[in-house]
């Protein structure tokens, strides 16, 4: 892969020289961290230095879980470290500072209510109402280009799984699923009415077919005039590229626009373990190279079908972002084409987000928010992800270190 990346960079730079355009560099830390003061950058440095040690992440996660269970007073510590790095605040109002800071550098915000449902109908209704508030906030200005929700925030996993495997639902389950349909439709309808695009996030394979079916139904209702509803494709699943082809053909046939969010995937270990334990075919690609191949093939396919496809690359992978940039240039697509977005998580891969935005591409950051205690499951996953993504925390640490050295040299 390194040799391929170098060849790609060479062709990318040659194409830019040919078009007399400055290439996008993900190595420019002066742009990547332009919004961070020296004090904030040093704090980020120490946080990633700690997260770069897997054993320390495991130990810290273990003790934080115990402290929260015992109601020990550690909220202040969490709020001023990992929460501050990866979350916008405890509410939409608290997140306004982050929204405006990102908007100043031409990066949009995707408000992500990251409180996980407690499994009750009351909690599902409360989550739906909060997501409605994110849609209303997005409709007020162009600093929030998308809203987002997880179907498991509106329904129990057990119910979604029962629907997927075709179990006969009892009367109570049918009533519950009717309420799920109403919640999903309410959100998508409000997004349509307020002219806001909305992502339906991907989840585990054993409930994803149910989620996909909901997404297609919402697209057929609300995407005939413009792309409103976006479904998410996890390219670490070996069937996703074929599924994308099928869905685009379906959109063509039915005359609606299809919204596509491309991600690699977030449940690899869980997916592999469950398929092994329950003895069914592993839904995950055999190798990471297979995932990378299909992810970039999906970029090609979306660009080739941009008459009907609007898409967002939800990725921290530098190669895939550069790949899309070059393909756009080769096809003569403007950097600010409204149907193409790049997205990364708040607190991660600023070298991608800020440099793409600085070069005129459409970029948004996922900005999770919610009460500190309720957002902890999300933060634990971010800590685990930084360990498991190949070199992610190391990459972040090196970039921050380089910027601190650059600033010191500029004095």
C-alpha angles and dihedrals in degrees: 000000000000091000090049091050092051092049089049093050090050093053090043092054091045090053091050092050089049090052092039091235128137110249121238109252120198089191095069101106093173088071096034093059100027092120095053123089119221090258093050091046092052089051090051089049093056093044093055091041087060094042089052088071109076096196090054092050090052092048094045093048091050095052094042090054090051092046092051092047090052092044092238116172100258099120093102092054093048094044092053097047126027095008092052091049098050107023136062097216143289094288141015088263091053089050095057092092091056092044092054094044090054092044090054089064093041096258118134127220128234105199106217115191097211101186108122117225120255091221097254126119088237092056091047091053091047091051091050091052092050091051088051087057090054089053091050091049091048091052092058098069144354094257091091109051097174143026122206142196142176117227088221086065086064102035141027119263090230092058094047090049092050090053092048097051091046099246114167105255119224121228094270093048091049089053090049093050091048087057090049090054091049092050093049092046092047091055096045093044092051090048089052093047092048094042092241124143115229132200123214103206123225122244140176118333094242091066100025096092089058090049091047091052090053091048094051091049091051092048091052089052101043111017101069094097100033139341107284106145119053124194121205124237119201104208094195085076109087093221097052099091092053089045090053091051091049094048094049090051089050091052090050091050095048095040102240134122117251123220114209130190112189119206133158096228143260109218103063100132093042092048094049094046094050094046089051095047095046094038102234130129113291106248092205126094115260094239140015088243088062090053092049091049093052093043092056092042087055089053089053092048094049092049091048090052099040091131086078104012128079113180146181126206105220098190145122090202109118094198094056092047091051089045091056092045092054093045090052090052093047090053093045093245115158116244091236095050102151093221095062125068138169120210136188135171121268111263095022136086096004087158088068099039100045097041093048091048091047088055093052102261123138109258134172134181124219103235111194118201140174140106111322096241093047094048094052095097088058091048092048088055091050090052091048091045092053087056097045103040104090105266095335098138090038090052092049091047093051093049093050090046091052092051093049089052091047092052091047090052092050093060 
